[in-house]
Amino acid sequence: VATRHVAVPLQNKVYVVWGSEENFPMLLSIILQL
């Protein structure tokens, strides 16, 4: 169960990055502003 709780947010981040691959420069600029 603990492994799933760790894996789920990790996978969400991965999916967000892959889903935003085309907009990566914009995504990167947003991350740098944070």
Beta strands, then each sheet from edge to edge (+ up, - down):
end
